[in-house]
Amino acid sequence: VQLQASGGGLVQTGGSLRLSCAASGVSTRNFNMAWFRQAPGKEREFVGAIRQFSITTYYADSVKGRFTISRDDAKNTVHLQMNSLKPDDTAVYYCAARSSWGVTIAIMALLNNYAYWGQGTQVTVSS
């Protein structure tokens, strides 16, 4: 099983980026897919998730209204559209997959519930 994150880069404040997470060996249709991020010196934090067989999503308050998660099951890929980017969004972004859907964001945010992780892609937002 591999999750390959891509699409990171350098962008100015207010700009947009679209991250992709390509899965192999696991179907995005059958798993709950999530994005996390980790800034230098900080713990990895939950960004958002999309439920299997559904368009139901969760988002962290810090990105709600600016970020959107979508899934293209035909391409076995999950996307994270990031708009109105801020310097605080600077981090390495990781995609992850888990088999169960948590009834609350707090449950979905638990790192050890994810069976598979991608390698991360760097996002840098300049001020």
KOLDRENKE-647978 format. One record per residue (C-alpha): residue in one letter; x, y, z. Coordinates in steps of 0.02 Angstrom, whole numbers, plus 50000, padded with zeros to 5 digits. Example, Ala and Ser with C-alpha at 12.3 -4.5 7.8 and 13.67 -1.06 7.14 Angstrom:
% residues 2
a506154977550390
s506844994750357
This chain:
% residues 127
v500005000050000
q500675017149952
l500005034649968
q500925047449862
a500625065749905
s501055079249779
g500645097049729
g501535106749864
g502565122249829
l502875140449868
v501415152449858
q501055170149916
t499795174550050
g498045173649978
g498555161349844
s497945143749810
l498675126349793
r497925109449756
l498695094349836
s498415076749773
c498585059949859
a498725045349740
a498385028249816
s499015011449759
g498614994949840
v497115002549926
s495525009749856
t495085027449907
r493275022049887
n493425009450027
f494425019850150
n494165035750247
m495475047850184
a496225062250281
w497495076150270
f498645081250411
r500025094250420
q501565097050524
a502445113750541
p504245114950603
g504345112150791
k502505107750804
e501505091750818
r500615084450669
e498845091050663
f497235085950579
v496695096350429
g495175087050362
a494445070550307
i493215063250184
r492145048050220
q492165032150117
f490695029649998
s490155047350038
i490515065750018
t490395068650205
t491875078950265
y492645085550424
y493785100750433
a494835108450569
d494205125550621
s495815133550560
v495475128650379
k493575128050372
g492905138450229
r494615139250144
f495075121050113
t494055107850023
i494345089050015
s493705079049868
r493935061449806
d494105054949628
d493795036449649
a494035033049464
k495825039049481
n496035032449658
t496545049949711
v496055062149848
h496295080949830
l496505095249951
q496055111949873
m496815125849977
n496235143749949
s496605160150038
l498225153050103
k499075161050253
p500855159850319
d500175149250462
d499715136050333
t501565132950300
a501915114650340
v502245097550269
y500565090250218
y500225071650235
c498805060950172
a498235046050272
a496955032050264
r495945022850396
s494595009750387
s493355016850512
w492465033750517
g492475042850682
v490855050450745
t491795066150797
i493235076450728
a494205072550885
i494165054150843
m494645057250663
a496105067950722
l496935053650815
l498535049250723
n498655031250782
n496985026650702
y497715028450528
a498445012850449
y499265021050299
w500245037250275
g500985046250127
q502715053850126
g502185072050137
t502295087150024
q502965104150076
v501835119450069
t502625136350101
v501595152250107
s502585168350100
s501985184350181
